[in-house]
Structures are given as structure tokens and as C-alpha cells.
Amino acid sequence: MNFFNTFRGRLLIILAFLLITTLGVQYYLNLKTQRENNNLRAMQEQALVAGLVLGVNSLTSNEYMEDLVKGKGQPFFDEKTAQRIKDVIIIDDEWQIRDTLKSRDYLPTTENGQIKYHNLSELTNLPPLIEDEKKLGEDVNKFPNANIASAEDADGEAHAIPIQTTQGRWYVMVILENDKREAAAKAARPLVYTLLVLLLSTMITIFLVWRFTRPIANLSDASRRVAEGDLRVRVKGAERNDEIGKLTNQFNEMTAELEKTRQLEAQLQQAEKSAVVGRLASAIAHEIRNPLNYINLTLDHLRSKFAPEDAQKHATFEKLTAQLKTEVGRINQQVSDFLSYSRPIKLDLQPLEVREVIKDSRRIIEPQAQELNIKIGLVERENVPKILGDAEVLRSVFNNLLTNAMQAMETTGGNINMTISPDGNFVKIEVADKGIGIREENLSKIFEPYFSTRETGTGLGLAIVKKIVDDHNGTIDVASNLNEGTKFTVRLPSI
């Protein structure tokens, strides 16, 4: 078996695919986050340069930065850059504020003809200074925001750029905006992406585990049903090419063989039972029929030799002896039915037309049917083929079915409808009556021997019918509604 067609091979391929996909998605997300960080850094650098250029322009002109920004010809200071620059402060060599972009309260003022400057130390709300002593030297201690340890929780960051002028070293301090929510969102975004990837991988894994374990669960359930005695169970998935498919196929073959074994055992038990019953039936029939024949002959002798001369007594005598003969005949018929069911039937199979067999049966039954005001109708469809059967034995089938139909209608009368029609490789014969019907709980039992709903019935009539139809490789079915009627359907193989 090809490894990649096996259960383990497919599972390995899927796991490898999930791993590669997860790593690929994570790599893409990391790359996207890195690009965003690079873009953010570039924008920060662009804002820092714009702030520095604005500060330098302020140093070289007599205008304040606010006026420079409002003026035309400042392409470096666009709207996006303005959003990121929180403030720009010009600091002279005496640590006084000479100009500021947004902190108007700290701009120089004139009092009594003299210009008054604010000291840098007056600014108490400055964000942390990014540059340290290595870059600024001892000047770093002059910045009030130089000793803040971390800028992570601040609203921004300050950059001090030294500018050497004719009046000494001045500083341009550019304060950049730092959005905490944006920073937190960007920090959390990789975690969210990772969580989504893990969640998706988990869902796919759960689906695959369920998909791969479902055949095993089906096999487990089927094994439980087999242990309970249900050998008809079959598991789907035998068409698969992996180990599960092979196991399913072997399981189905095993249950099929077990079912065949059970059927063979049942047939063997039935055959043994039939053989024993057949031998017993022959012995019992012999022991019963001899006394019955003697009783029957004695009754005839009594009726002919010892009948009373008195008319009233003679009528009573005839009635009683007739009843005795009827009971003797009924017992004899029961013995005959018992023998017919218990002995194996030797069929003389010949090609024949079912219509002729049914006509013979109807001819026998019609006198009794007329007494009960019952009409027997026969309809044959076109192109009905012949069958291979034993006419004498099949006549017993239709005799029994017509007799049962008449018994169901003996109090109401009516019509018995018989239909012959082709049915694929079979000839279908339907016998339908409008009698009392059969209770639903009895439908599955009517073909069992010795089951009868009539007090005087032997319960062997339909059992014999079923046996004869089975011996002809046919089928018989019944459908019935209580108080509406019954229909028997016999199918016999055509030739």
C-alpha cells in the first residue's frame, strides 16, 4: 500500500500542512508588523526632520515658527507631520526659550521696552528626553526632562538637537506625539493574530480528529450491535484505500460470514426438526388413520344396518352419525395437512400457465363460494410468461388462499379478485378480498405453523402455502387492513 494512501500518511500530510500554514501565516503577520513599525519609524524620523528644519528656519529668520508654518512654501510640514509634532522649542545658550511652536504662553514677551524670556526649567510637562549624556554631554543635566527613566508610559518623546550659532550652542527640541492607544493596539495586534491562527488551527484539528475518528466510532458501534446479536449491520467506508477502509471491509466480510453461518445453522436446525417431525408425523398418521378408517366404516355400517324405523329417531340417528363422520373427516384432513407440511415435497416441475392452475382451483372452490354469495373474478394482463412449476402442488396454494378469502367473507359475501400480471422475471398473482382483515400484530405470524385466528383452524394452511412457494423459489407477501380486506401477493419465477 502506498504510504500516502494510508491513514498515518494522510494524517502526517495534514499535520505538516497545518504546521507550514501556521508558520507561513505567522511569518506574514510578523512581516506585516515589521513593515508597519518601519513605516512608523520613518514617519517619526520625517516628523523629527521637519521639526528640526522648522527650528533652523526660525533661527535664521525674524519670524516665529507659528508664522513660518502658516506661510506658503513649507512642503516639509504637511498635515500628517503636524499631527505627529507635539511642539518645537528653540533654546538659547542661556537655557531660555526663544521660540515655541504651540506653547504660546512661553513665547518671549516685552515689558517696559525690554524682552523677557522664559527659562526652560519652567516647563514641567515635557515628555522624556531620548538623548542621553553620551550625545549631549554635560548639557543633558540642563534639561528638566532628562532624568525620566522610561518613555513607555509618556504621551510623547523629546529630541534635543544642538545647533552651533554665532551666539553659542543653541538647541532645537522637537517633541513628538506618542499615542498610547495606538501603541497598545500595535503591540496587541500580533497577539490577536497569533490567537486567531491558533484558534483556526485548533478548529481544523478538531474537525480532522472528528473526521478521522468517526469511522473508528462507527466500527465500535457496529461491534457493540454485533455483540448484541445483530449480524445484519454493515459499516460504511469500505471503499477507502487506507487502513480504516481495509478494517471496515474485513469487518463487513466477517459479519456477512457470521450471518451466513447463522442462517445455515437455522436451516440445519429446521431440517433436523423437519426430519424428526416427518418421521413422527408418519408414525402418528399411521396410528391415527387406522382407527379413523375403522370408525368411518363402522358408521357407514351402522347407518345401513341399524337405522331406527321410527321416523323421528331415524332423523336423529342420521344427524348424529353425519356429525361423527364430519368430525372424522376433519381429523383426517388435519392429519393430511400435518403430513403435507412435515414431509419434503417432491416437485414435478413442468412449464405451465398459471391461469390454468388458478382456473382448476376456482372450479373446485366455486360451489362453496356460490352458497356464500361470493363471486371469484380472474383478470390476466397481457404478455404473461409461463412458469416452471408443479401444477398439482401449486393448486394447493390457490385452494388455500381462496378458502381463506371465503372464510373472511362468509358473513358478508362479495367479490374475490384475482389478478395475473408479469413482474420483471416473475409472474405476480394477487388474491384480494373485502373481508374482516387481519390485525397488524398478527401479520408477521400468519405463515408460522400452527398459528390460526380461527378456533377450528389447524394453523397449517398458510404455512403449507409458504413452503410450496419457497420450494418454487418464489415469494409471498400479505397486506391487510382490519375490516377492509386482505391481499396476498405471490411471485413465481418465469421462464
HUZI-V783231 format. One line per field, one symbol per residue. phi: phi as a letter, one per 30 degrees, with the letter a starting at -180 (. if undefined). psi: psi as a letter, one per 40 degrees, with the letter a starting at -180 (. if undefined). burial: 1 if it has 9 or more other C-alpha atoms within 8 Angstrom, else 0. A space follows every 10 residues. Layout:
# HUZI-V783231
phi = ???
psi = ???
burial = ???
This chain:
# HUZI-V783231
phi = .dedcddddd dddddddddd dddddddddd dddddddddd dddddddddd dddddddddc bccddedddd ddibddcddd ddddddabbc cddcicdcab dbdddcdebc bhicdcccdd dddccddedd dcddcciddd ddddcdcddb cdcddabcbc cdbdcdcjdc bcccccdbdd ddddddddee dddddddddd dddddddddd ddcedddddd ddddddddjd cddbcdjddd ccdddddddd dddddddddd dddddddddd dddddddddd ddddeddddd dddddddddd ddddcbdddd dddddddddd dddddddddd dddddddddd dddddcdcdb dacdeddddd dddddeeddd dchccccbbc ddhdddbcac dddddddddd ddddddddcd ccikccccbc adbicbccbc bbbcddibde dcddcdcddi caccdcddic ddddeddddd dcicbbbbba bdibkbbcbc ccdcb
psi = hhdeeidddd dddddddddd dddddddddd dddddddddd dddddddddd ddddddddde ieiidddddd iifgdegadd ddddhdihhh haeefihdii degdeeiiih hfeihhiiid eehefiiihd iadddeaedd eeheedehdi edeieaihhh hhhhieeahi ihhhhiihhd dddddddddd dddddddddd dddddddddd ddeddddddd dddddddeeg eehihieeei eadddddddd dddddddddd dddddddddd dddddddddd dddddddddd dddddddddd dddddfhidh dddddddddd dddddddddd dddddddddd ddiihhhghi hihddddddd dddddddddd defhhhihhh iifhiiihih dddddddddd dddddddeed edaaihhhhh iigbeihhhh hhifaeihid eedeedeiie hieideidee dddddddddd defaihiihi hhediihhhh hhhi.
burial = 0001111011 0010000100 0100110011 0010000000 0011011101 1101111100 0001110110 0001001000 1101111111 1110111111 1000011100 0000001111 0000001111 1110010001 0011110000 1001111111 0000000011 1111111101 0010010001 0011001100 1000000000 0000110110 0100110000 1010101100 1101111110 1100110110 0000000000 0001101100 1100100010 0100110010 1110001000 0011001100 1001100100 0101101111 1110000000 1111001101 1100110011 0101110001 1001111111 1011111111 1110110110 0011111111 1100011111 1111111110 0010011100 1100000111 1111111111 0101110101 1101111111 11110
